Amino acid sequence: MNPAPPWRRAAAEFLGTGLLVTVVVGSGIAAQRLSPNDVGLELMENSIATALGLAVLILIFQPISGAHLNPCVTLADRTLGAALPAGTIAVYVVAQVAGGVGGAVLANTMFDTPTVLSTTQRATVGHLLGEVVATAGLVLLIFALARTGRAVLAGPAVGAYIGAAYWFTSSTSFANPAVTVGRIFTDTFAGIAPGSAWPFLAAQLVGAAVGVGLVQILFPLPRKAHP
């Protein structure tokens, strides 16, 4: 299969990340309305929708752009040896962040909810550690599959991981800078206040670096034979 042209890959990253944030925010709003005053049930509904939606989106966009849908994955991919030019990385990240913001606006609009900055404060030491753990695990999973010839399983595997990480991490596993920025623009169940978002972004980058290190240790590429 010939690689997709750059504009099509950028469009896939924009649309895929946007739809991911639409799933996260939209299911959060629906959960709040359907199960008011029951945070545990709201989180379960939100996590199931996100896990299923993410798996589907990866299956759709993986053949076009690799379905990174996440600046941490794009940066990790380059660090681990992908031949991504700096310009392509920049385009991917801009498309992902723009898609994340657009996805939040779309979800708000569908549910007749105003698009305003979130007031939900989340940045505690425990939450930031949770983001490091969540992002490191995500990067390790994706590149473990890639380096062992099982990339075809990325959709269901990543969806399952994020669904589980909603519950085993204190932060509910944002694990994605583009999604984090998008969630600033909704003052609903999935929102995050701007003041909390920046520490989350830093924690996610640290987690991505940890994940890259684990991939290098556990799944090193074979050494090239010298002639």
C-alpha positions in Angstrom: 0.0 0.0 0.0 1.4 3.4 -1.0 1.7 5.9 1.8 -1.0 8.5 2.0 -0.1 12.1 1.0 0.8 14.4 3.8 -2.4 16.4 3.6 -4.5 13.2 4.0 -2.4 12.0 7.0 -2.8 15.4 8.6 -6.6 15.3 8.0 -6.7 11.8 9.5 -4.9 13.0 12.7 -7.2 16.1 12.9 -10.4 14.1 12.4 -9.3 11.1 14.5 -8.2 13.2 17.5 -11.3 15.4 17.2 -13.7 12.4 17.2 -11.8 11.0 20.2 -12.4 14.1 22.2 -16.0 14.2 21.0 -16.4 10.7 22.4 -14.7 11.6 25.7 -16.6 14.8 26.3 -19.9 13.8 24.8 -20.1 10.5 26.8 -19.2 12.5 29.9 -22.0 14.9 29.4 -24.4 12.0 28.7 -23.3 10.2 31.8 -23.8 13.3 33.9 -27.4 13.7 32.7 -28.3 10.0 32.8 -26.7 9.2 36.1 -26.7 12.4 38.2 -25.1 12.3 41.6 -23.4 8.9 41.0 -19.8 9.7 40.1 -18.8 6.0 40.0 -21.5 5.1 37.5 -20.7 8.3 35.4 -17.1 7.3 35.2 -18.0 3.7 34.2 -20.2 5.0 31.4 -17.6 7.5 30.3 -14.7 4.9 30.3 -16.7 2.2 28.4 -17.6 4.7 25.6 -14.1 6.0 25.4 -12.5 2.5 25.3 -14.8 1.4 22.5 -14.6 4.7 20.6 -10.8 4.8 20.7 -10.6 1.2 19.4 -12.8 2.0 16.5 -11.0 5.3 15.6 -7.6 3.5 15.6 -9.0 0.9 13.2 -10.3 3.6 10.9 -7.3 5.9 10.8 -4.4 3.5 11.3 -4.0 2.7 7.6 -3.8 6.4 6.7 -1.6 8.1 9.4 -0.8 5.4 11.8 -3.6 6.7 14.1 -1.2 8.4 16.5 -4.0 10.8 17.7 -1.6 11.8 20.4 1.5 14.1 20.4 3.2 11.8 22.8 2.9 8.9 20.4 4.1 11.0 17.5 7.2 12.2 19.5 7.9 8.7 20.8 7.6 7.3 17.3 10.3 9.7 16.1 12.5 9.0 19.1 12.3 5.3 18.5 13.5 5.6 14.9 10.6 6.5 12.6 11.7 8.6 9.6 9.3 11.5 10.4 10.7 14.8 9.3 10.4 17.7 11.7 7.8 19.3 9.5 5.6 16.2 9.6 5.9 16.0 13.3 4.8 19.7 13.6 1.9 19.2 11.3 0.8 16.1 13.2 0.9 17.8 16.6 -0.9 20.9 15.3 -3.6 18.8 13.7 -4.0 16.7 16.8 -4.3 19.7 19.1 -6.7 21.6 16.7 -8.8 18.4 16.4 -8.9 18.0 20.2 -10.3 21.6 20.6 -12.7 21.1 17.7 -13.9 17.8 19.2 -14.8 19.4 22.5 -16.7 22.2 20.8 -18.6 19.6 18.7 -19.6 17.6 21.8 -20.7 20.8 23.6 -22.8 21.8 20.7 -24.5 18.5 20.3 -25.5 18.6 24.0 -26.5 22.3 24.0 -23.7 23.0 26.4 -21.7 26.3 26.2 -18.1 26.1 25.1 -16.3 27.7 28.1 -13.1 27.1 29.9 -13.3 24.3 32.5 -13.2 25.1 36.2 -12.3 21.5 37.3 -9.1 21.5 39.2 -7.2 18.2 38.9 -3.5 18.9 39.4 -2.4 17.1 42.6 0.8 15.1 43.1 -1.2 11.9 42.9 -2.9 12.9 39.7 0.4 13.9 38.1 2.0 10.6 39.0 -1.1 8.9 37.5 -0.5 10.7 34.2 3.1 9.6 34.2 2.1 6.0 34.7 -0.8 6.2 32.2 1.3 7.7 29.5 4.3 5.5 30.0 2.1 2.4 29.8 0.4 3.6 26.7 3.7 4.2 24.9 5.0 0.9 26.0 1.9 -0.9 24.8 1.9 0.7 21.3 5.5 0.2 20.6 5.7 -3.3 22.1 3.0 -4.3 19.6 4.8 -2.5 16.7 8.2 -4.0 17.5 6.8 -7.6 17.8 4.7 -7.5 14.6 1.4 -7.2 16.3 0.4 -3.6 15.3 -2.9 -4.9 13.9 -4.0 -5.4 17.5 -3.4 -1.7 18.4 -7.1 -0.8 18.2 -8.6 -3.2 20.7 -5.4 -3.3 22.8 -5.1 0.5 23.2 -8.9 0.8 23.8 -8.7 -1.8 26.5 -5.7 -0.2 28.1 -7.3 3.2 28.3 -10.6 1.8 29.5 -8.7 0.0 32.4 -6.5 3.0 33.1 -9.6 5.2 33.7 -9.8 3.1 36.9 -6.3 2.1 37.9 -4.8 5.6 37.6 -5.7 8.5 40.0 -6.0 10.9 37.1 -8.4 8.8 35.0 -5.7 8.5 32.3 -5.8 11.5 30.0 -2.4 10.3 28.7 -2.6 12.6 25.7 -1.7 16.3 25.4 -4.1 17.0 22.5 -7.0 15.5 24.5 -5.9 17.4 27.5 -6.0 20.7 25.7 -9.3 19.9 24.1 -10.8 19.1 27.5 -10.0 22.6 28.7 -12.9 23.9 26.5 -15.7 22.1 28.3 -16.9 22.8 31.8 -18.5 19.3 32.1 -17.6 15.9 33.6 -14.5 15.5 31.4 -13.2 19.1 31.7 -9.9 20.2 33.1 -9.1 23.8 34.2 -6.3 25.5 32.3 -4.2 25.8 35.5 -4.3 22.0 35.9 -3.8 21.3 32.2 -0.2 22.5 32.1 1.1 20.3 34.9 -0.8 17.4 33.2 1.0 18.1 29.9 4.4 18.1 31.6 3.6 14.8 33.4 2.5 13.3 30.1 5.8 14.2 28.4 7.7 12.7 31.3 5.6 9.5 31.0 6.2 9.3 27.3 10.0 9.5 28.0 9.7 6.7 30.6 7.7 4.7 28.1 10.3 5.1 25.4 13.0 4.0 27.8 11.1 0.9 28.7 10.6 0.1 25.0 14.3 0.4 24.4 15.1 -1.9 27.4 12.4 -4.6 26.8 12.1 -4.5 23.0 15.4 -3.4 21.5 15.8 -3.4 17.8 18.2 -6.1 16.4 21.7 -4.8 15.7 22.5 -4.4 12.0 25.1 -6.8 10.8 28.2 -5.2 9.4 29.5 -6.3 6.0 
